[in-house]
Amino acid sequence: MAEITHGVTDPTEYVQFWNDTLAVKFNRFRHILMDGLSYHSRVPLGNLALAPGARVVDVGCGWGDTALALAEKTGAQGYVLGIDCVDDFLERAREEARRRALHNVDFVAADVERYPFQPAFDMAFSRFGMMFFENPVAAMRNVRSALRPGGELMFIVWRDVEDNPWLGLPKEVVLDYLPPPGEDARTCGPGPFSMANPEVVTRQLEIAGFGDIGFERIDGPVTVGDSLDDAIAFQLAIGPAGEVFREAGEVAAQRRDEIEQALAEALRPYLDQGKVVMPSSSWCISARRD
């Protein structure tokens, strides 16, 4: 396995925010973001049939668990490229690839919207990566440039907040105590629900040059904390509630105790054998390069 380690050159403010602010928080809660939410990649990947020797690019691959699963599926003659804007995530992915002796996978730190792809891949996959792109259509167009004619795109995004109480409920609780973020708030991108509307996403894909577009709904449980305290800390660090809390600054710090108490009351009904398990819903979206 040749370890491609191209750094993100001249990063945008958005990419810089991921690296200097969000990465440490995501690493802290990797057990939730990678394992606790894994139902939504485990189901589609379990049903995915890849031809031996297929070439796949994993967009926004994070810590590389889906890229490694794809590398196992495509076999030794295949190839997987995992790409993410946070190289710290990818270091963990490289370590795991070495541990599992997978030699048909590489990881590149780069901005997917600007990476100079060649049309060498049969498939592009993304779990909860596409919805965070600063310019979704530009990103889709660039991902399309990585695909051979007829190549397939499969990506997973969250459905509406109403169908994802693990994100919506904590935000409602926090907003009882803190103001919503201002227009100048630093953000991780359009947000987890930016691709919840099938009509909007279909149009984006069509503009980017994709056809044969389909949506499959996936509903299932997610574990959002190994304990009640873990779940509360997670919500105040990441996601819609975490954004409200972060942007409120000193006011949030002053009211943290009462906010934590309110979150504990809201999340306690979801305790299952000591863990916080909540309903969730995603779209698995498929499309094909025209």
ABEGO torsion letter per residue (X at the ends): XBBBABBBBGBBAAAAAAAAAAAAAAAAAAAAAAAAAAAAAAAAAAABBBBBGBBBBBBGAEAGAAAAAAAAAAEAABBBBBBBABAAAAAAAAAAAAAAGBAABBBBBBBAAABBBBBABABBBBBGAAAABABAAAAAAAAAAABBBGBBBBBBBBBBAAABAAAAAAAAAAAAABBBBBAABBBAEAEAAAAABAAAAAAAAAAAGBBGBBBBBBBBBBBAEABAAAAAAAAAABEAAAAAAAAAEAAAAAAAAAAAAAAAAAAAAABBGGBBBBBBBBBBBBBBBX
